[in-house]
Amino acid sequence: MRLGAVRVTTAGQRGGGAGTRSRVNGQMELGGDLVSRSSSLPRSPAAPLPVLDQRARGTQFIELSVRSVLNTPASTHMGFWSINPYVGCEFGCTYCYARDTHRWVVERQGSGAAGQRGSSSQGESTATKQTAPLPSRPAALPPWEAFEKEILVKSDVAEVLARTLIPARLAGQSLVIGTATDPYQPAERRFRLTRRILEVLRGYHGLTIEIITKSPLVTRDIDLLQALSQRNEVSINISLATADPRLARRLELRSPVPAARLRALRRLTAGGIDAGLIIAPIIPGITDDWTGLARLMEAAKEAGARYVIGSALRLGPAARRRFLPVLEREFPELYERYRRHYATSDLASRSYQDALARRLNALRQAFGFAGDEASSRRKRRMEESARSGHAAPQSDEQAVLI
């Protein structure tokens, strides 16, 4: 995930081709401070948010209304701006930290606090237009499951972006799409919100735009990405934790297979798009071995990646409740160690992160990814992002996992 200071050289002009479609959309992006779970405002009755679509397996797509869609560095404690067209993700990766952002959005919808500014420790600020509960189900889903079965859709995200984006405010920082959701998850085939965001951004110049995704659907928009790249600095970060398809399936329930993501990376770079591989998360004791990381570096090189960056696993409360049972079932020898360490911190220990950084640097050097200044900026930002939040305790035990 390319997280770094970049420039906005010229204030862009307003415009862009985003069509004005359905009226309502929802908002919440990554942030640094824990949101208030209560409100002094009186609770008022409201109709449930509208369901736009439903999958046979039970996934609902729910329209969420918002007044703003851009997350500032001040609200996220990160060195970049961000925007997420959806809250939640059908891919359902067992380790995903964004489960916590979904939980906070849902809590705010039911708390009567909609319309107040706030932010979560995972980085999403909220500013909704209305207070309305989610549609009722026979039984309420636990937060870890709601993340992948109750996808909140910000239908007006492009229109709100067109009204509120002031390029000069970015002050040399990147605008990252997909920090708390996959912007090319299956819902994008129908709702096309990410493409509409890009159509709005095409009306500007001098921006630095980044996209993070696991999905080969991003290649659908190569034409638009090429047009954007003529007037802006555009980078696509393809996320991949392992090149082993069997291991990937144990960790990521419905995400595209590794080979499909690498083919997408190849198509992007062949089309002249600046694209690279983000190895994230790197899961201690499971995907952090020399052989596995080297295999990813080699595959990235063959696909024409311009850079490779990576960061260690972080587990917030909702993510822990999803991932730890999977760990106990699939990797029982690691379960107790993880349970103890992540009970006191969302992050891997500093000693582990330092050891991992040395390993990645050595592999980048071996596969010819070292020395590129743009890649170095991405790497520094990734490492700063991974270490943000509460300081992780030093732990010799955790460092052994590498």
C-alpha positions as CSV (number, residue, x, y, z in Angstrom):
1,M,0.0,0.0,0.0
2,R,1.7,3.2,-1.1
3,L,1.3,5.5,1.8
4,G,3.5,8.5,1.3
5,A,3.9,12.2,0.8
6,V,3.6,13.1,-2.8
7,R,2.8,16.3,-4.5
8,V,-0.2,18.2,-5.8
9,T,1.5,20.6,-8.2
10,T,-1.4,22.6,-9.4
11,A,-4.9,23.2,-8.2
12,G,-7.1,21.2,-10.5
13,Q,-10.2,22.4,-12.2
14,R,-13.6,21.2,-11.1
15,G,-15.5,18.9,-13.3
16,G,-15.2,15.3,-14.4
17,G,-17.6,12.9,-15.9
18,A,-19.3,11.3,-12.9
19,G,-22.9,11.0,-13.7
20,T,-25.5,11.9,-11.3
21,R,-27.1,8.7,-10.3
22,S,-28.9,7.6,-7.1
23,R,-29.2,10.2,-4.5
24,V,-27.9,8.6,-1.3
25,N,-24.6,7.3,-0.2
26,G,-22.7,6.4,3.0
27,Q,-19.5,7.6,4.4
28,M,-16.8,6.6,6.8
29,E,-13.1,6.5,6.4
30,L,-10.1,5.5,8.4
31,G,-9.2,7.7,11.4
32,G,-7.1,7.9,14.5
33,D,-9.3,8.5,17.6
34,L,-11.9,6.2,19.0
35,V,-15.4,7.3,18.0
36,S,-17.9,8.0,20.7
37,R,-20.4,5.2,21.0
38,S,-23.1,7.4,22.6
39,S,-24.6,10.7,21.8
40,S,-26.3,13.5,23.7
41,L,-28.7,13.9,20.9
42,P,-32.2,12.4,21.5
43,R,-32.8,9.3,19.5
44,S,-35.5,9.7,16.9
45,P,-37.3,6.9,15.0
46,A,-36.2,6.4,11.5
47,A,-36.9,3.9,8.7
48,P,-34.2,1.3,8.1
49,L,-31.7,2.2,5.4
50,P,-32.7,0.9,2.0
51,V,-31.5,-2.5,0.7
52,L,-30.2,-2.1,-2.9
53,D,-29.5,-5.7,-3.6
54,Q,-29.1,-9.1,-1.9
55,R,-27.0,-12.2,-2.8
56,A,-28.4,-15.7,-2.5
57,R,-25.8,-16.4,0.2
58,G,-27.3,-13.7,2.4
59,T,-25.1,-10.6,1.6
60,Q,-27.1,-7.4,1.6
61,F,-26.0,-4.1,-0.1
62,I,-27.4,-1.2,2.0
63,E,-27.5,2.4,0.9
64,L,-25.9,4.8,3.3
65,S,-26.2,8.6,3.1
66,V,-23.2,10.9,3.6
67,R,-22.3,14.5,3.6
68,S,-18.5,14.1,3.0
69,V,-16.4,11.3,1.7
70,L,-12.8,12.6,2.0
71,N,-10.8,11.6,5.1
72,T,-8.1,14.1,6.1
73,P,-4.7,13.2,7.5
74,A,-5.7,14.9,10.7
75,S,-8.6,12.5,11.2
76,T,-6.7,9.4,10.2
77,H,-3.3,10.2,11.7
78,M,-1.8,9.1,8.4
79,G,0.2,11.1,5.9
80,F,-2.4,11.0,3.1
81,W,-6.0,11.6,2.3
82,S,-8.4,8.7,1.6
83,I,-11.7,7.8,0.2
84,N,-13.7,4.5,0.4
85,P,-16.8,3.9,-1.8
86,Y,-18.0,1.0,0.3
87,V,-17.9,0.1,4.0
88,G,-17.4,-3.7,4.4
89,C,-16.1,-6.1,1.8
90,E,-17.4,-9.4,0.3
91,F,-14.0,-10.9,0.0
92,G,-14.1,-11.6,3.7
93,C,-10.4,-12.0,4.4
94,T,-10.1,-13.5,7.9
95,Y,-7.4,-11.1,9.0
96,C,-8.8,-7.8,7.7
97,Y,-8.4,-4.9,10.1
98,A,-11.3,-3.0,8.4
99,R,-13.8,-5.1,10.2
100,D,-13.5,-2.6,13.0
101,T,-14.3,0.4,10.8
102,H,-17.5,-1.4,9.7
103,R,-18.4,-2.0,13.3
104,W,-18.0,1.6,14.3
105,V,-20.1,2.8,11.3
106,V,-22.9,0.5,12.2
107,E,-22.8,1.5,15.9
108,R,-23.0,5.1,15.0
109,Q,-26.0,4.5,12.7
110,G,-27.8,2.9,15.7
111,S,-26.6,5.3,18.3
112,G,-28.4,8.4,17.2
113,A,-25.0,10.1,16.7
114,A,-25.3,10.4,12.9
115,G,-24.3,13.8,11.7
116,Q,-21.6,14.3,14.3
117,R,-18.0,14.2,13.3
118,G,-15.9,11.4,14.6
119,S,-13.1,8.9,13.8
120,S,-12.2,5.4,14.6
121,S,-8.8,4.0,15.6
122,Q,-8.6,2.3,12.2
123,G,-9.0,5.6,10.4
124,E,-12.5,6.3,9.2
125,S,-14.3,9.6,10.0
126,T,-18.0,9.7,9.8
127,A,-20.4,12.3,8.6
128,T,-23.8,10.9,7.7
129,K,-26.9,12.8,6.6
130,Q,-29.4,10.8,8.6
131,T,-29.9,8.5,11.5
132,A,-31.4,5.2,10.4
133,P,-30.9,1.7,11.5
134,L,-29.7,-1.1,9.3
135,P,-32.4,-3.4,7.9
136,S,-33.5,-6.0,10.4
137,R,-32.5,-9.6,10.1
138,P,-33.9,-12.7,11.9
139,A,-30.9,-12.5,14.1
140,A,-28.3,-9.7,14.4
141,L,-25.0,-10.6,12.8
142,P,-21.8,-10.4,14.9
143,P,-19.6,-7.5,13.8
144,W,-17.0,-9.8,12.2
145,E,-19.6,-11.4,10.0
146,A,-21.6,-8.2,9.3
147,F,-18.4,-6.8,7.7
148,E,-18.7,-9.2,4.8
149,K,-22.5,-9.6,4.7
150,E,-23.8,-6.1,5.2
151,I,-22.0,-4.0,2.6
152,L,-22.8,-0.3,3.0
153,V,-22.9,1.5,-0.4
154,K,-22.1,5.2,-0.7
155,S,-24.2,5.7,-3.9
156,D,-23.5,9.4,-4.1
157,V,-19.8,9.2,-3.4
158,A,-18.8,10.6,-6.8
159,E,-21.2,13.5,-6.6
160,V,-20.1,14.4,-3.0
161,L,-16.5,14.2,-4.1
162,A,-17.1,16.5,-7.0
163,R,-18.7,19.1,-4.7
164,T,-16.1,18.9,-1.9
165,L,-12.7,18.2,-3.4
166,I,-10.4,21.2,-3.3
167,P,-7.0,20.1,-4.6
168,A,-5.0,22.8,-2.8
169,R,-6.2,21.3,0.5
170,L,-4.3,18.1,-0.2
171,A,-1.1,20.1,0.2
172,G,1.3,17.7,-1.6
173,Q,-0.3,14.5,-0.1
174,S,-1.7,11.5,-1.9
175,L,-5.4,10.6,-2.3
176,V,-5.7,6.9,-1.6
177,I,-8.8,4.9,-2.7
178,G,-9.5,1.8,-0.8
179,T,-7.9,2.1,2.7
180,A,-10.8,0.4,4.6
181,T,-12.5,-1.6,1.8
182,D,-11.6,-3.1,-1.5
183,P,-12.8,-0.6,-4.1
184,Y,-13.0,-3.3,-6.7
185,Q,-14.8,-6.0,-4.7
186,P,-17.7,-7.8,-6.5
187,A,-20.2,-5.0,-5.6
188,E,-18.3,-2.7,-7.9
189,R,-19.5,-4.7,-11.0
190,R,-23.0,-3.4,-10.3
191,F,-22.6,-0.1,-8.5
192,R,-19.5,1.2,-10.4
193,L,-18.7,3.7,-7.6
194,T,-14.9,3.4,-8.0
195,R,-15.1,4.1,-11.7
196,R,-17.3,7.1,-11.1
197,I,-14.8,8.4,-8.5
198,L,-12.1,8.1,-11.2
199,E,-14.3,9.9,-13.7
200,V,-14.6,12.8,-11.3
201,L,-10.8,12.9,-10.7
202,R,-10.2,13.0,-14.4
203,G,-11.4,16.6,-14.3
204,Y,-8.4,17.6,-12.2
205,H,-4.7,17.7,-12.8
206,G,-1.6,17.6,-10.6
207,L,-3.1,15.1,-8.1
208,T,-1.3,12.0,-6.8
209,I,-3.9,9.2,-6.8
210,E,-3.4,5.7,-5.5
211,I,-5.6,2.6,-5.5
212,I,-5.3,-0.5,-3.3
213,T,-7.1,-3.7,-4.4
214,K,-6.9,-7.5,-4.5
215,S,-9.2,-7.6,-7.6
216,P,-8.4,-8.1,-11.3
217,L,-11.6,-6.0,-11.9
218,V,-9.3,-3.0,-11.7
219,T,-8.2,-3.8,-15.3
220,R,-11.7,-2.9,-16.5
221,D,-10.7,0.7,-15.9
222,I,-7.3,0.7,-17.7
223,D,-8.6,3.2,-20.3
224,L,-9.6,5.6,-17.5
225,L,-6.4,5.0,-15.5
226,Q,-4.3,5.8,-18.6
227,A,-6.3,9.0,-19.2
228,L,-5.8,10.0,-15.5
229,S,-2.1,9.3,-15.7
230,Q,-1.6,11.9,-18.4
231,R,-2.5,14.7,-16.0
232,N,-1.9,13.2,-12.6
233,E,0.4,10.8,-10.8
234,V,-1.5,7.5,-10.6
235,S,-0.4,4.2,-8.9
236,I,-2.2,0.9,-8.5
237,N,-1.2,-1.3,-5.5
238,I,-2.1,-4.9,-6.1
239,S,-2.4,-6.6,-2.7
240,L,-1.3,-10.2,-2.2
241,A,-0.3,-12.0,1.0
242,T,1.0,-15.2,-0.6
243,A,1.6,-16.8,-4.0
244,D,0.4,-20.2,-2.7
245,P,-3.3,-20.6,-3.8
246,R,-4.0,-23.2,-1.1
247,L,-2.6,-21.1,1.7
248,A,-4.5,-18.1,0.3
249,R,-7.8,-19.9,0.4
250,R,-7.2,-20.8,4.1
251,L,-6.8,-17.1,4.9
252,E,-9.0,-15.3,2.4
253,L,-12.4,-16.8,1.9
254,R,-13.5,-15.3,-1.4
255,S,-10.7,-13.1,-2.7
256,P,-9.3,-13.7,-6.2
257,V,-6.7,-16.4,-6.6
258,P,-3.0,-15.2,-6.6
259,A,-2.5,-16.0,-10.3
260,A,-5.5,-13.7,-11.2
261,R,-4.0,-10.8,-9.3
262,L,-0.6,-11.3,-10.8
263,R,-2.2,-11.3,-14.3
264,A,-3.9,-8.1,-13.5
265,L,-0.6,-6.6,-12.4
266,R,0.9,-7.6,-15.7
267,R,-1.9,-6.1,-17.7
268,L,-1.6,-2.8,-15.8
269,T,2.1,-2.5,-16.3
270,A,1.9,-3.5,-19.9
271,G,-0.7,-0.7,-20.3
272,G,1.8,1.8,-19.1
273,I,0.3,2.2,-15.6
274,D,2.5,2.6,-12.6
275,A,1.7,-0.5,-10.6
276,G,3.3,-2.6,-7.9
277,L,2.8,-5.3,-5.4
278,I,1.8,-4.7,-1.8
279,I,2.5,-7.8,0.4
280,A,0.0,-7.2,3.1
281,P,-0.6,-8.3,5.6
282,I,2.6,-10.3,6.2
283,I,1.3,-12.9,8.8
284,P,3.9,-13.9,11.4
285,G,4.9,-17.5,11.3
286,I,2.6,-18.1,8.2
287,T,3.6,-15.9,5.3
288,D,6.8,-14.3,6.5
289,D,9.3,-17.0,5.5
290,W,12.2,-16.3,3.1
291,T,10.9,-18.7,0.5
292,G,7.4,-17.4,0.4
293,L,8.4,-13.8,0.3
294,A,11.0,-14.5,-2.4
295,R,8.4,-16.3,-4.5
296,L,6.2,-13.1,-4.3
297,M,9.1,-10.9,-5.3
298,E,10.0,-13.1,-8.2
299,A,6.4,-13.2,-9.4
300,A,6.1,-9.4,-9.1
301,K,9.3,-8.9,-11.2
302,E,7.9,-11.2,-13.9
303,A,4.7,-9.2,-13.9
304,G,6.6,-6.0,-14.5
305,A,5.9,-4.5,-11.0
306,R,7.6,-1.1,-10.5
307,Y,7.9,-1.7,-6.7
308,V,7.2,-4.1,-3.9
309,I,6.3,-3.1,-0.4
310,G,4.9,-4.9,2.6
311,S,3.8,-4.6,6.2
312,A,3.0,-6.9,9.2
313,L,-0.4,-8.1,10.4
314,R,-2.4,-5.8,12.6
315,L,-5.5,-7.1,14.4
316,G,-8.1,-4.8,15.9
317,P,-10.8,-6.2,18.2
318,A,-13.3,-7.2,15.5
319,A,-10.6,-8.7,13.3
320,R,-9.2,-10.7,16.3
321,R,-12.6,-12.3,16.8
322,R,-12.7,-13.4,13.2
323,F,-9.0,-14.4,12.7
324,L,-8.1,-16.1,16.0
325,P,-10.7,-19.0,15.6
326,V,-9.3,-19.5,12.0
327,L,-5.8,-19.6,13.5
328,E,-6.8,-22.1,16.1
329,R,-8.3,-24.4,13.5
330,E,-5.7,-24.0,10.7
331,F,-2.5,-23.2,12.6
332,P,-3.0,-24.4,16.2
333,E,0.7,-24.3,17.1
334,L,0.5,-20.5,16.7
335,Y,-2.8,-19.8,18.4
336,E,-1.8,-19.3,22.0
337,R,1.2,-17.1,21.0
338,Y,-1.1,-14.8,18.9
339,R,-3.8,-14.8,21.5
340,R,-1.4,-13.4,24.1
341,H,0.4,-10.9,21.9
342,Y,-2.6,-9.4,20.2
343,A,-4.6,-9.2,23.4
344,T,-2.5,-6.2,24.4
345,S,-1.8,-4.6,21.0
346,D,-3.2,-4.3,17.5
347,L,0.3,-4.4,16.1
348,A,3.2,-6.8,15.9
349,S,6.1,-5.9,18.2
350,R,8.7,-3.4,17.1
351,S,11.4,-6.0,17.2
352,Y,9.3,-8.2,14.7
353,Q,8.7,-5.2,12.4
354,D,12.4,-4.3,12.4
355,A,13.4,-7.9,11.6
356,L,10.7,-8.0,8.8
357,A,11.9,-4.8,7.3
358,R,15.5,-6.1,7.1
359,R,14.2,-9.2,5.4
360,L,12.1,-7.3,2.8
361,N,15.0,-4.9,2.1
362,A,17.4,-7.8,1.4
363,L,14.8,-9.4,-0.9
364,R,14.1,-6.1,-2.7
365,Q,17.8,-5.8,-3.2
366,A,18.1,-9.3,-4.6
367,F,15.3,-8.9,-7.1
368,G,16.2,-5.4,-8.2
369,F,13.5,-3.4,-6.5
370,A,15.9,-1.3,-4.3
371,G,17.1,2.1,-5.2
372,D,13.9,3.6,-6.7
373,E,13.1,6.8,-4.8
374,A,9.3,6.4,-5.4
375,S,9.5,2.9,-4.0
376,S,11.4,4.1,-1.0
377,R,8.8,6.7,-0.3
378,R,6.1,4.1,-0.5
379,K,8.1,1.8,1.9
380,R,8.6,4.5,4.4
381,R,5.0,5.4,4.5
382,M,3.9,1.8,4.8
383,E,6.2,1.3,7.7
384,E,5.0,4.5,9.4
385,S,1.4,3.4,8.8
386,A,2.0,0.0,10.3
387,R,3.6,1.5,13.4
388,S,0.9,4.1,14.0
389,G,-1.5,3.9,16.9
390,H,-0.5,2.5,20.3
391,A,3.0,1.4,20.7
392,A,3.4,-2.4,20.6
393,P,5.3,-4.0,23.5
394,Q,8.7,-5.5,22.8
395,S,8.5,-9.2,22.6
396,D,11.2,-11.7,21.9
397,E,8.5,-14.4,21.4
398,Q,6.9,-12.4,18.6
399,A,10.3,-11.8,16.9
400,V,10.9,-15.5,16.8
401,L,7.9,-15.9,14.5
402,I,10.0,-14.5,11.6
